[in-house]
Amino acid sequence: MSQKSCTLLYLALLLLVLASARGAALAQAPSASLQPPPTPPQSSAPRAVPLNPALPTVFIVGDSTARNQADLGWGDHFAHYFDTARINVANRAIAGRSSRSYIREGHWASVLAEMKSGDYVLLQMGHNDGGDLAGPKARGTLKGLGNETQDVTLPGGQAETVHTYGWYIRKYIADTRAKGATPLLLSLTIRNIWKPGPDGKPRIERDMGYDAELRQLSAEEHVPYIDMSDIEADRLEAMGPEKTALLFPKDHTHTSAEGAELNAQCVALAIQQAHSPLSVYLVPSMLKSSWQQNAALSATPNDQASANPNGITPEEQAGIDKDTSRHFGDAPPDPGPKANLSGSLRPADVRAAMRKVADWELDRSQPYFDRIWTWSVLYAGFMAASPALHDNRYRDAMQSMAEQFHWELRSPHPSADDQSVAQTYLELYLLKPAPDKIAPTQTALDSLIAGAGPHIPPIQAQIPWWWCDALFMAPPVWSRMYAATHEQKYLDYLDKHWWQTSDLLYDTNRHLYFRDITYLHKTDPRGNPIFWSRGEGWVMGGIARTLDSMPSNFPDRARYLTQLRQMAAAIAALQDPNDGLWHSDLLDPADYPQPEVSGSALITFALAWGVNRGVLDRATYMPVIARAWPGLVSQIYSDGRLGNIQQTGAAPAHYLPSSSYNYGVGAFLLAGAQVVQLPQHDHHDHARRASR
């Protein structure tokens, strides 16, 4: 039987078995009536098979989750997802090893002897790093990423100096690079351990304790981080505890062959989503079939029989599930009735809509506050809502959040996304200065000025702000840092990199931004370029928030205003004449008929900001805003949920009308805080400000 036939047979067996399972239980092993199918025969090539020297090789370095008995490690299934006529797949994982013992026993030296320039190393270590430092197995490592050591005596009497987990991972990275190969860090496989979530539903363990360390190493060493854990966890939670137990027949860590196949799919998908250099060797048809299988695993017969009126694909559903699991928001099938709110521009009506949404979001999301960019946008909205609603509760919640995180960013050399939370830190500082509020951010920004930086996907432009979303996330931080310190270097860095991004992604004819360079030549089925409403909103909102703290005499300020005016004119022409909002794909409303609220709110914010400050013509844009604001208010449900917000992503997508996520709420509050000011700015005030 061919390798492809074997793969299809395994998937078929898995679907048959899972279809018979019913119910849910917080089990770590299958019941007697739910035994896994027999393990199929070994199909992976033995280690002794020589590698084709003319091809690059990806080496898998890991433990028993990647290579166990016949076909029980995901590494034995990994080649199914690659074009093996273009790349060798070599599974060199060894059961029971840690990052330390794999080196001590000579396995890493053997891999280095095989390695050549142009190869790849997919490194997944951690399951066994928490073991004993000495004793029979002697495989534990010291916690942390530093240079601490401890001398131990092994059972045979040999002395060994034990290092930290980070020290060993850095050694793998350095050794790989010394051979001219590319290291990639891989998150750990998920264990079959469940606990009740905040909603009472069973949730699977997602982090064995090494995720933060691996992310930090990725940032500091500029190594791609391949996060397969969330993909696997989303799939297993969709299946439920009892069906998941079928894939873990012996214990909570080691899978059956079917579970290993599932893990291999998750690793391949994570490689694709991370835009890893390995992604060019993947077989797209195999990835597509894996998503189809995932949908079949989690669906009931009624689900499978019913049509999806919103056109949500399995890939899009996986993104929705992931966002829900990370508490960004959710998309229930029945969100209840819509609210009875006025969409007028009267300040009292605007404030009523803002307060309803803000209160609902704060109550449901505060327990999950984080420093991921999605939260940063919400925080910006809360900061704007407090003065607009004359209510310090939202600002006080931001103060508590900042103190909870010690005013620190997510990483020492942060990407634009990881800088974004500092917008709120700096706004709190400007209200009540205290050095500790900005010291971590200032240290991070100074490191970027000095040349440090996060990893950039190889297929993207090698510039700090390589995607248009970054123009909302980072530049307002830099202009606020200037406002806090009056140090010109922060404006200079901002200005340099804004126009660097603009030169690459701004279409000077259409006056719209491409999301990143991979979209420069992509088209929709009708041959139109793809312009994403949220992406345009990010840029327009980014201009507004950046100029808020940029001095009026800054030499390049006029360039930002020109770009805002150009984009405003282009965007106004694409407003839906019926609901007043903008579609996810601005040029393809036929395939994306729903309004998209996060992009529409950011656009409305930028337009209202421009009118309030006299930099956009009031007569031209007040009618646009007067249609957009009621459209936004019409998406509010009776409990305060704000719907029709597209899940996270990089391009237009489909979603349920109930879809609500924190960043969309933040954008709505930013918009409301500007709309409520519109009546205050009469024509005399407008004329006075026009010279800015």
Secondary structure as UniProt FT lines:
FT   HELIX           3..19
FT   TURN            32..33
FT   TURN            47..48
FT   TURN            53..54
FT   STRAND          57..61
FT   TURN            64..66
FT   TURN            70..71
FT   HELIX           74..76
FT   HELIX           78..81
FT   TURN            84..86
FT   STRAND          88..91
FT   TURN            95..96
FT   HELIX           99..104
FT   TURN            105..106
FT   HELIX           107..114
FT   TURN            117..118
FT   STRAND          120..123
FT   TURN            127..130
FT   TURN            135..137
FT   STRAND          149..153
FT   TURN            155..156
FT   STRAND          159..164
FT   HELIX           165..178
FT   TURN            179..180
FT   STRAND          182..186
FT   STRAND          194..196
FT   TURN            198..199
FT   STRAND          202..204
FT   HELIX           211..221
FT   STRAND          225..226
FT   HELIX           229..239
FT   HELIX           241..245
FT   TURN            246..247
FT   HELIX           257..273
FT   TURN            274..275
FT   HELIX           277..281
FT   HELIX           284..298
FT   HELIX           301..305
FT   TURN            309..310
FT   HELIX           314..325
FT   TURN            326..327
FT   STRAND          329..330
FT   HELIX           347..365
FT   HELIX           366..368
FT   HELIX           373..389
FT   HELIX           393..404
FT   TURN            405..407
FT   HELIX           416..419
FT   TURN            420..421
FT   HELIX           422..431
FT   HELIX           435..449
FT   TURN            450..451
FT   TURN            458..459
FT   TURN            464..465
FT   TURN            468..469
FT   HELIX           470..473
FT   HELIX           475..485
FT   HELIX           488..505
FT   STRAND          506..507
FT   TURN            508..511
FT   STRAND          512..513
FT   HELIX           517..519
FT   TURN            520..521
FT   TURN            525..526
FT   HELIX           533..547
FT   TURN            548..549
FT   TURN            552..553
FT   TURN            555..556
FT   HELIX           557..572
FT   TURN            573..574
FT   TURN            577..579
FT   TURN            586..587
FT   TURN            589..591
FT   HELIX           597..612
FT   TURN            613..614
FT   HELIX           618..633
FT   TURN            634..635
FT   STRAND          636..637
FT   TURN            638..639
FT   TURN            657..658
FT   STRAND          660..661
FT   HELIX           662..675
FT   TURN            676..677
FT   HELIX           678..680
FT   HELIX           683..689
FT   TURN            690..691
//
